């Protein structure tokens, strides 16, 4: 979303009263794009101190209805992009006196949700990958965090619908629009989510649960795992 990226840069520069920030467009699922962008960043900035792997796409459909191509697309953006970004910046971060890597998983990387097979698989993969990285880097100056947002009021669901990432959806358009609007207005505002994430990173937390629903899901899934999963999957969409 090149227009969205430009607007984000404008807002950041206005908020910070500086023009020192830069934006770089890339396809996170392409390793060569990562390498090119990191070269550009090194050319424009003195050093690199951290990475937040946040890019992700959603997909709605049963495992049976989800094609192999859809599985591949979701995994390439949601998981392999995290691997690419991490591996490409790791040598640079190791040269810094202090650095961090933060990988955005999801509450769906904590418990399974029906009709989200591809998405859950990608987010569980991010959680596992981040956990391994935490162990491998615990004796270094690099802090590794796994971020698990709950319901955040973004346009991720609308983007999924517009991209055709919803299989077997027979709901009338008016009903779709109603559900999308409810999703985008009832969740935690992105600005509040960002504050929680930044506070967690400042405290060097290994896991950051974003939103009260994410916090509840964490302890409920550990306290009564099967009951919680059954209950949450039986709730109406």
Helices and strands as residue ranges (DSSP letters): H 2-16, H 31-44, E 50-53, H 68-75, I 76-80, H 81-93, E 99-104, G 107-109, H 117-136, E 142-149, H 156-162, H 173-186, H 190-202, E 207-210, H 212-223, H 225-234
